[in-house]
Amino acid sequence: MSNPETTFTAEPDSHVATTVALIDAPKAAVYRAYTEADLMVRWWGPRELTSKVERFEPVTGGSWHIVHVDPAGNEYGFRGVYHEVSADRIVNTFEFDGTPGHVCLESVTFDEENGKTRVTSLSVFQSVADRDGMAASGMAEFAPIGMAQLQEVAAGL
């Protein structure tokens, strides 16, 4: 199975970053990979990090907090609140514990296309500087890796 074609777009002077990937797995499997904690931690984040799920309530009004741990034991926490969770779309906030108050609103849509799933992730940041900071932290480089890991997990379901 090949890696999914993934595009990451962050236009200059924009608050928005967009990732689009065509995942070679059915929509229901991709949705499960986003909403089941044991599946999510298998693809969300770099492989060299382990993940601790502090809270994971993927329902409208629920919240989440996942901590990545690097090989040296350093922890990097991420958290948010779910505003909408449906089979077609998940809307949540995203905040890095290391920069509290810098909240991003994410909308992920799932569209079935001939047995595959187009995943479109739209991230809206509070400022261009926040978006640029996130992009500079590796968001652009990790997008195709994360989508390949998502495909691996979803295709195995």
matplotlib code that plots the C-alpha trace (Angstrom):
import matplotlib.pyplot as plt

x = [0.0, 1.4, 1.5, -1.5, -1.0, -1.0, -0.9, -0.2, -1.0, -0.2, -0.6, 1.4, -0.3, -3.1, -4.4, -5.2, -3.3, -4.9, -4.0, -5.7, -5.0, -6.8, -6.6, -6.9, -9.4, -13.2, -14.7, -15.9, -12.4, -10.8, -13.5, -12.7, -9.0, -9.9, -12.4, -11.0, -8.1, -6.2, -6.3, -5.6, -2.4, -1.1, -1.0, -1.2, 2.3, 5.8, 6.6, 9.6, 7.2, 4.9, 1.5, -0.3, -4.1, -5.0, -8.6, -10.3, -14.0, -14.7, -18.3, -19.8, -19.0, -16.3, -12.6, -9.2, -5.7, -2.9, 0.8, 3.6, 6.7, 10.1, 12.9, 14.5, 11.2, 10.3, 6.6, 4.6, 0.9, -1.9, -5.5, -8.8, -12.6, -14.9, -17.4, -18.9, -18.3, -20.2, -19.4, -18.7, -16.9, -15.0, -14.6, -12.3, -9.9, -6.2, -3.8, -0.2, 0.4, 3.8, 2.0, -1.2, -3.8, -2.7, -5.8, -6.4, -9.8, -9.7, -12.3, -11.7, -14.1, -14.3, -15.6, -15.9, -14.5, -14.6, -13.8, -11.2, -11.6, -10.6, -9.6, -9.5, -8.1, -8.6, -6.8, -7.6, -5.2, -5.7, -2.9, -0.7, 2.3, 0.6, 0.0, 3.6, 5.0, 3.1, 4.1, 7.8, 7.5, 7.2, 3.5, 4.3, 6.9, 4.8, 1.5, 2.4, 3.9, 0.8, -1.5, 0.6, 0.3, -3.4, -3.8, -1.8, -4.1, -7.4, -6.5, -5.8, -9.4]
y = [0.0, 3.4, 6.5, 8.8, 11.9, 14.7, 18.4, 21.0, 24.6, 27.6, 30.8, 33.8, 36.3, 33.8, 32.4, 29.1, 25.9, 23.1, 19.4, 17.2, 13.5, 10.7, 7.7, 4.2, 3.0, 3.3, 6.4, 4.4, 3.1, 6.6, 7.9, 5.1, 6.0, 9.6, 8.6, 5.6, 6.4, 3.2, 3.8, 7.5, 7.2, 4.8, 7.4, 10.9, 12.0, 11.0, 7.3, 8.0, 9.4, 7.5, 8.8, 9.0, 9.6, 11.7, 12.4, 11.4, 12.1, 12.4, 13.5, 17.0, 18.9, 16.4, 17.2, 15.6, 15.8, 13.7, 13.8, 12.8, 11.5, 11.5, 8.9, 11.2, 11.4, 14.9, 15.5, 17.6, 17.9, 18.9, 19.5, 20.7, 20.6, 18.9, 21.2, 18.7, 15.0, 13.3, 10.7, 13.5, 16.1, 16.7, 20.2, 20.7, 23.1, 22.4, 23.9, 23.0, 22.9, 24.7, 27.8, 28.1, 30.6, 30.0, 28.0, 26.8, 25.7, 22.6, 21.1, 17.7, 16.4, 12.9, 12.4, 8.9, 8.6, 5.1, 3.2, 5.7, 8.7, 12.3, 13.8, 17.6, 19.3, 23.0, 24.7, 28.3, 30.0, 33.2, 35.0, 34.7, 34.4, 31.5, 29.7, 30.4, 29.2, 25.9, 25.4, 26.1, 23.5, 20.8, 20.8, 20.9, 18.1, 15.9, 16.2, 13.5, 11.2, 11.5, 10.8, 7.7, 6.5, 7.2, 5.2, 2.3, 2.2, 2.7, 0.2, -2.4, -2.2]
z = [0.0, -1.0, 1.1, 0.6, -1.5, 1.0, 0.5, 3.2, 2.5, 4.6, 2.5, 3.5, 5.8, 6.6, 9.9, 8.2, 7.5, 5.5, 5.1, 2.5, 2.1, 0.2, 2.6, 1.1, 3.7, 4.1, 5.8, 8.8, 9.5, 9.2, 11.6, 14.1, 13.9, 14.9, 17.7, 19.5, 21.8, 21.3, 17.5, 17.7, 19.6, 16.9, 14.2, 15.9, 16.5, 15.6, 16.0, 18.2, 20.9, 23.1, 24.0, 27.3, 27.0, 30.0, 28.7, 25.4, 25.1, 21.3, 21.6, 21.1, 24.3, 25.3, 25.8, 25.2, 26.6, 25.1, 26.3, 24.0, 25.8, 24.0, 24.6, 27.2, 29.2, 28.2, 28.0, 25.5, 26.2, 23.9, 24.8, 23.4, 23.5, 20.9, 19.4, 16.9, 16.4, 13.6, 11.0, 8.4, 10.5, 13.8, 15.1, 18.1, 19.6, 19.8, 22.3, 23.2, 26.9, 26.3, 24.9, 26.9, 25.5, 21.9, 20.7, 17.2, 15.9, 13.8, 11.4, 9.9, 7.3, 5.9, 2.3, 0.8, -2.7, -4.4, -1.2, -0.1, 2.2, 1.5, 4.9, 4.9, 8.0, 8.3, 11.2, 12.0, 14.3, 16.4, 14.5, 11.5, 14.0, 15.8, 12.4, 11.3, 14.6, 14.3, 10.7, 11.7, 14.5, 11.9, 11.0, 7.2, 7.4, 9.7, 7.7, 5.1, 7.8, 10.0, 7.1, 6.1, 9.8, 9.7, 6.5, 8.0, 11.1, 9.2, 6.5, 9.1, 10.6]

ax = plt.figure().add_subplot(projection="3d")
ax.plot(x, y, z, "-o")
ax.set_aspect("equal")
plt.show()
